[in-house]
């Protein structure tokens, strides 16, 4: 799932618990997020405003990434270098917009997810998309994201790593971090136990005379 990229970038263990082990738990943040996204999708599928077409809840997929998902919003702006769309005259340039409830993050988790959506759209529509936007509900502002080669490479590498873990059915260990306290899976993951040394490590260190 495309949404898994955000989980994976934030915490590989969180991603594995959700997508490999099928574990889930709600908290105030996750419920608020679901309500926020339902509002973004709960409108007409296509809306036309002059030289702008707005689609909501658009299903996308990529054979190269082997991923699929749903775009919150994809805008189509009338442009001379755009693509043709059935039932609409002229040429149109796709512009993905992902809705997030909170504020911009310190990492690239949101940007990676949005870039993956653009890659899916490019494959499906045979076009090139240079940028998109993240809309944050807390400050009601858009943040423009440029889909650079570096960001695209990170998406490709992350997708490969995700498929590798998926095929192995492996849930990685991670170092506990500050964000663990806000995670809805805290009681399932039990991050404090990640600090506990394994029996094999204990035996190896004792045999080495440490």
BALOBA-1460 file (C-alpha; in Angstrom, 3 decimals):
// residues 210
<rec num="1" residu="x" x="0.000" y="0.000" z="0.000"/>
<rec num="2" residu="x" x="1.196" y="3.506" z="-0.843"/>
<rec num="3" residu="x" x="0.195" y="4.687" z="2.624"/>
<rec num="4" residu="x" x="2.722" y="2.207" z="4.009"/>
<rec num="5" residu="x" x="5.564" y="4.393" z="2.729"/>
<rec num="6" residu="x" x="4.760" y="6.983" z="5.363"/>
<rec num="7" residu="x" x="4.685" y="4.327" z="8.094"/>
<rec num="8" residu="x" x="7.925" y="2.820" z="6.801"/>
<rec num="9" residu="x" x="9.767" y="6.140" z="6.686"/>
<rec num="10" residu="x" x="8.572" y="6.990" z="10.189"/>
<rec num="11" residu="x" x="9.324" y="3.593" z="11.747"/>
<rec num="12" residu="x" x="10.079" y="0.304" z="9.996"/>
<rec num="13" residu="x" x="8.809" y="-1.692" z="12.955"/>
<rec num="14" residu="x" x="5.503" y="0.205" z="12.938"/>
<rec num="15" residu="x" x="5.109" y="-0.558" z="9.231"/>
<rec num="16" residu="x" x="5.806" y="-4.264" z="9.743"/>
<rec num="17" residu="x" x="3.380" y="-4.541" z="12.654"/>
<rec num="18" residu="x" x="0.622" y="-2.974" z="10.546"/>
<rec num="19" residu="x" x="1.269" y="-4.447" z="7.109"/>
<rec num="20" residu="x" x="2.944" y="-7.794" z="7.847"/>
<rec num="21" residu="x" x="1.474" y="-8.786" z="11.223"/>
<rec num="22" residu="x" x="-1.865" y="-7.018" z="10.562"/>
<rec num="23" residu="x" x="-1.774" y="-5.337" z="13.972"/>
<rec num="24" residu="x" x="-3.664" y="-2.120" z="14.601"/>
<rec num="25" residu="x" x="-4.792" y="0.030" z="17.500"/>
<rec num="26" residu="x" x="-6.571" y="3.359" z="17.606"/>
<rec num="27" residu="x" x="-5.773" y="6.459" z="19.570"/>
<rec num="28" residu="x" x="-6.989" y="10.049" z="19.407"/>
<rec num="29" residu="x" x="-4.521" y="10.915" z="16.652"/>
<rec num="30" residu="x" x="-5.488" y="8.035" z="14.351"/>
<rec num="31" residu="x" x="-9.237" y="8.637" z="14.767"/>
<rec num="32" residu="x" x="-8.850" y="12.357" z="14.071"/>
<rec num="33" residu="x" x="-6.790" y="11.517" z="10.993"/>
<rec num="34" residu="x" x="-9.441" y="9.153" z="9.651"/>
<rec num="35" residu="x" x="-12.156" y="11.776" z="10.116"/>
<rec num="36" residu="x" x="-9.996" y="14.397" z="8.400"/>
<rec num="37" residu="x" x="-9.422" y="12.156" z="5.356"/>
<rec num="38" residu="x" x="-13.085" y="11.128" z="5.169"/>
<rec num="39" residu="x" x="-14.017" y="14.804" z="4.800"/>
<rec num="40" residu="x" x="-11.481" y="15.166" z="1.965"/>
<rec num="41" residu="x" x="-13.060" y="12.201" z="0.123"/>
<rec num="42" residu="x" x="-16.717" y="12.900" z="0.941"/>
<rec num="43" residu="x" x="-17.499" y="15.040" z="-2.121"/>
<rec num="44" residu="x" x="-18.246" y="14.628" z="-5.805"/>
<rec num="45" residu="x" x="-15.581" y="12.546" z="-7.523"/>
<rec num="46" residu="x" x="-14.934" y="15.229" z="-10.187"/>
<rec num="47" residu="x" x="-15.401" y="18.968" z="-9.731"/>
<rec num="48" residu="x" x="-14.721" y="21.568" z="-12.449"/>
<rec num="49" residu="x" x="-13.719" y="25.139" z="-11.699"/>
<rec num="50" residu="x" x="-12.827" y="26.880" z="-14.939"/>
<rec num="51" residu="x" x="-9.352" y="25.685" z="-15.950"/>
<rec num="52" residu="x" x="-9.173" y="23.337" z="-12.947"/>
<rec num="53" residu="x" x="-10.524" y="19.787" z="-12.530"/>
<rec num="54" residu="x" x="-10.537" y="18.288" z="-9.017"/>
<rec num="55" residu="x" x="-10.809" y="14.532" z="-8.393"/>
<rec num="56" residu="x" x="-11.056" y="12.957" z="-4.946"/>
<rec num="57" residu="x" x="-10.370" y="9.409" z="-3.804"/>
<rec num="58" residu="x" x="-8.611" y="8.460" z="-7.050"/>
<rec num="59" residu="x" x="-7.268" y="4.877" z="-7.090"/>
<rec num="60" residu="x" x="-3.720" y="4.601" z="-8.455"/>
<rec num="61" residu="x" x="-1.077" y="1.904" z="-8.870"/>
<rec num="62" residu="x" x="2.468" y="1.362" z="-10.117"/>
<rec num="63" residu="x" x="3.778" y="-1.847" z="-11.675"/>
<rec num="64" residu="x" x="7.366" y="-0.693" z="-11.123"/>
<rec num="65" residu="x" x="6.900" y="0.032" z="-7.415"/>
<rec num="66" residu="x" x="4.414" y="-2.850" z="-7.067"/>
<rec num="67" residu="x" x="2.220" y="-0.570" z="-4.988"/>
<rec num="68" residu="x" x="-1.295" y="0.800" z="-5.097"/>
<rec num="69" residu="x" x="-3.407" y="3.186" z="-3.087"/>
<rec num="70" residu="x" x="-5.743" y="6.161" z="-3.102"/>
<rec num="71" residu="x" x="-4.888" y="9.808" z="-3.722"/>
<rec num="72" residu="x" x="-6.792" y="12.219" z="-1.492"/>
<rec num="73" residu="x" x="-6.975" y="14.816" z="-4.258"/>
<rec num="74" residu="x" x="-5.593" y="15.018" z="-7.783"/>
<rec num="75" residu="x" x="-5.987" y="18.368" z="-9.491"/>
<rec num="76" residu="x" x="-5.789" y="18.655" z="-13.271"/>
<rec num="77" residu="x" x="-4.681" y="22.115" z="-14.410"/>
<rec num="78" residu="x" x="-5.257" y="23.161" z="-18.014"/>
<rec num="79" residu="x" x="-1.816" y="23.341" z="-19.629"/>
<rec num="80" residu="x" x="-0.360" y="23.373" z="-23.136"/>
<rec num="81" residu="x" x="2.048" y="20.546" z="-22.229"/>
<rec num="82" residu="x" x="-0.551" y="18.440" z="-20.436"/>
<rec num="83" residu="x" x="-2.391" y="15.248" z="-21.344"/>
<rec num="84" residu="x" x="-5.812" y="14.656" z="-22.848"/>
<rec num="85" residu="x" x="-8.686" y="13.510" z="-20.638"/>
<rec num="86" residu="x" x="-11.816" y="11.722" z="-21.757"/>
<rec num="87" residu="x" x="-14.896" y="13.986" z="-21.818"/>
<rec num="88" residu="x" x="-12.839" y="17.169" z="-21.306"/>
<rec num="89" residu="x" x="-11.509" y="19.369" z="-24.092"/>
<rec num="90" residu="x" x="-7.937" y="20.624" z="-24.001"/>
<rec num="91" residu="x" x="-4.825" y="19.360" z="-22.236"/>
<rec num="92" residu="x" x="-4.437" y="18.919" z="-18.483"/>
<rec num="93" residu="x" x="-1.485" y="18.596" z="-16.085"/>
<rec num="94" residu="x" x="-1.945" y="16.285" z="-13.051"/>
<rec num="95" residu="x" x="-1.089" y="17.716" z="-9.620"/>
<rec num="96" residu="x" x="-1.444" y="15.401" z="-6.572"/>
<rec num="97" residu="x" x="-2.444" y="16.855" z="-3.192"/>
<rec num="98" residu="x" x="-2.193" y="14.767" z="-0.010"/>
<rec num="99" residu="x" x="-4.117" y="15.794" z="3.116"/>
<rec num="100" residu="x" x="-2.469" y="15.530" z="6.549"/>
<rec num="101" residu="x" x="-4.186" y="16.442" z="9.785"/>
<rec num="102" residu="x" x="-1.242" y="17.863" z="11.754"/>
<rec num="103" residu="x" x="1.768" y="20.001" z="10.924"/>
<rec num="104" residu="x" x="4.747" y="19.393" z="8.577"/>
<rec num="105" residu="x" x="7.055" y="16.670" z="9.877"/>
<rec num="106" residu="x" x="10.799" y="16.901" z="10.487"/>
<rec num="107" residu="x" x="11.366" y="13.842" z="8.271"/>
<rec num="108" residu="x" x="10.381" y="13.170" z="4.639"/>
<rec num="109" residu="x" x="7.651" y="10.617" z="5.347"/>
<rec num="110" residu="x" x="4.856" y="12.722" z="3.835"/>
<rec num="111" residu="x" x="6.960" y="13.827" z="0.868"/>
<rec num="112" residu="x" x="7.871" y="10.231" z="0.040"/>
<rec num="113" residu="x" x="4.228" y="9.149" z="0.045"/>
<rec num="114" residu="x" x="3.237" y="12.053" z="-2.213"/>
<rec num="115" residu="x" x="6.111" y="11.336" z="-4.600"/>
<rec num="116" residu="x" x="5.023" y="7.694" z="-4.840"/>
<rec num="117" residu="x" x="1.526" y="8.870" z="-5.790"/>
<rec num="118" residu="x" x="3.058" y="10.979" z="-8.558"/>
<rec num="119" residu="x" x="5.032" y="7.986" z="-9.858"/>
<rec num="120" residu="x" x="1.810" y="5.971" z="-10.010"/>
<rec num="121" residu="x" x="0.032" y="8.749" z="-11.898"/>
<rec num="122" residu="x" x="2.936" y="9.062" z="-14.327"/>
<rec num="123" residu="x" x="2.756" y="5.351" z="-15.175"/>
<rec num="124" residu="x" x="-1.015" y="5.353" z="-15.539"/>
<rec num="125" residu="x" x="-1.325" y="8.583" z="-17.530"/>
<rec num="126" residu="x" x="1.985" y="8.442" z="-19.448"/>
<rec num="127" residu="x" x="3.101" y="11.878" z="-18.317"/>
<rec num="128" residu="x" x="5.695" y="13.638" z="-16.183"/>
<rec num="129" residu="x" x="4.770" y="15.337" z="-12.905"/>
<rec num="130" residu="x" x="7.243" y="17.819" z="-11.464"/>
<rec num="131" residu="x" x="5.559" y="18.694" z="-8.179"/>
<rec num="132" residu="x" x="2.576" y="18.363" z="-5.872"/>
<rec num="133" residu="x" x="1.401" y="19.630" z="-2.493"/>
<rec num="134" residu="x" x="0.832" y="18.504" z="1.083"/>
<rec num="135" residu="x" x="-2.111" y="20.179" z="2.795"/>
<rec num="136" residu="x" x="-1.800" y="20.338" z="6.596"/>
<rec num="137" residu="x" x="-5.036" y="20.696" z="8.518"/>
<rec num="138" residu="x" x="-3.606" y="22.274" z="11.645"/>
<rec num="139" residu="x" x="-2.268" y="25.375" z="9.925"/>
<rec num="140" residu="x" x="-4.580" y="25.125" z="6.875"/>
<rec num="141" residu="x" x="-1.655" y="25.611" z="4.515"/>
<rec num="142" residu="x" x="-0.188" y="23.836" z="1.521"/>
<rec num="143" residu="x" x="3.441" y="22.841" z="1.292"/>
<rec num="144" residu="x" x="4.766" y="22.459" z="-2.245"/>
<rec num="145" residu="x" x="6.893" y="19.366" z="-2.866"/>
<rec num="146" residu="x" x="9.241" y="19.071" z="-5.824"/>
<rec num="147" residu="x" x="9.684" y="15.519" z="-7.088"/>
<rec num="148" residu="x" x="13.452" y="15.584" z="-7.499"/>
<rec num="149" residu="x" x="15.548" y="12.676" z="-8.717"/>
<rec num="150" residu="x" x="16.842" y="12.276" z="-5.180"/>
<rec num="151" residu="x" x="13.327" y="11.963" z="-3.741"/>
<rec num="152" residu="x" x="12.309" y="9.537" z="-6.482"/>
<rec num="153" residu="x" x="15.371" y="7.393" z="-5.778"/>
<rec num="154" residu="x" x="14.485" y="7.263" z="-2.081"/>
<rec num="155" residu="x" x="10.986" y="6.071" z="-2.973"/>
<rec num="156" residu="x" x="12.381" y="3.334" z="-5.244"/>
<rec num="157" residu="x" x="14.905" y="2.150" z="-2.646"/>
<rec num="158" residu="x" x="12.319" y="2.194" z="0.117"/>
<rec num="159" residu="x" x="9.861" y="0.221" z="-1.989"/>
<rec num="160" residu="x" x="12.501" y="-2.458" z="-2.615"/>
<rec num="161" residu="x" x="13.310" y="-2.668" z="1.105"/>
<rec num="162" residu="x" x="9.617" y="-2.946" z="1.969"/>
<rec num="163" residu="x" x="9.107" y="-5.805" z="-0.518"/>
<rec num="164" residu="x" x="12.190" y="-7.575" z="0.837"/>
<rec num="165" residu="x" x="10.882" y="-7.459" z="4.424"/>
<rec num="166" residu="x" x="7.409" y="-8.455" z="3.211"/>
<rec num="167" residu="x" x="8.715" y="-11.537" z="1.412"/>
<rec num="168" residu="x" x="10.728" y="-12.550" z="4.495"/>
<rec num="169" residu="x" x="7.795" y="-11.835" z="6.804"/>
<rec num="170" residu="x" x="10.266" y="-10.096" z="9.082"/>
<rec num="171" residu="x" x="9.413" y="-7.472" z="11.699"/>
<rec num="172" residu="x" x="12.590" y="-5.479" z="12.410"/>
<rec num="173" residu="x" x="13.697" y="-4.193" z="15.774"/>
<rec num="174" residu="x" x="14.275" y="-0.482" z="16.191"/>
<rec num="175" residu="x" x="15.757" y="1.848" z="18.772"/>
<rec num="176" residu="x" x="13.094" y="3.481" z="20.976"/>
<rec num="177" residu="x" x="12.613" y="7.132" z="20.124"/>
<rec num="178" residu="x" x="10.644" y="10.121" z="21.347"/>
<rec num="179" residu="x" x="7.849" y="9.484" z="18.860"/>
<rec num="180" residu="x" x="7.112" y="6.065" z="20.380"/>
<rec num="181" residu="x" x="4.956" y="7.678" z="23.083"/>
<rec num="182" residu="x" x="2.563" y="9.084" z="20.467"/>
<rec num="183" residu="x" x="2.306" y="5.837" z="18.461"/>
<rec num="184" residu="x" x="-1.037" y="4.012" z="18.657"/>
<rec num="185" residu="x" x="0.857" y="0.685" z="18.538"/>
<rec num="186" residu="x" x="2.949" y="1.465" z="21.615"/>
<rec num="187" residu="x" x="1.348" y="-1.272" z="23.743"/>
<rec num="188" residu="x" x="1.668" y="-3.818" z="20.920"/>
<rec num="189" residu="x" x="5.216" y="-2.897" z="19.971"/>
<rec num="190" residu="x" x="6.399" y="-2.421" z="23.588"/>
<rec num="191" residu="x" x="9.398" y="-0.287" z="22.530"/>
<rec num="192" residu="x" x="11.072" y="-0.463" z="25.932"/>
<rec num="193" residu="x" x="11.674" y="-4.178" z="25.367"/>
<rec num="194" residu="x" x="13.797" y="-3.310" z="22.329"/>
<rec num="195" residu="x" x="16.497" y="-2.264" z="24.812"/>
<rec num="196" residu="x" x="16.656" y="-5.759" z="26.313"/>
<rec num="197" residu="x" x="19.683" y="-7.707" z="25.124"/>
<rec num="198" residu="x" x="19.122" y="-11.080" z="23.511"/>
<rec num="199" residu="x" x="20.272" y="-14.333" z="25.132"/>
<rec num="200" residu="x" x="22.735" y="-14.968" z="22.297"/>
<rec num="201" residu="x" x="24.326" y="-11.526" z="22.815"/>
<rec num="202" residu="x" x="24.591" y="-12.185" z="26.555"/>
<rec num="203" residu="x" x="26.285" y="-15.562" z="26.041"/>
<rec num="204" residu="x" x="28.632" y="-14.214" z="23.365"/>
<rec num="205" residu="x" x="29.783" y="-11.301" z="25.539"/>
<rec num="206" residu="x" x="30.382" y="-13.572" z="28.535"/>
<rec num="207" residu="x" x="32.390" y="-16.052" z="26.462"/>
<rec num="208" residu="x" x="34.450" y="-13.142" z="25.186"/>
<rec num="209" residu="x" x="35.204" y="-12.153" z="28.773"/>
<rec num="210" residu="x" x="33.405" y="-8.824" z="28.622"/>
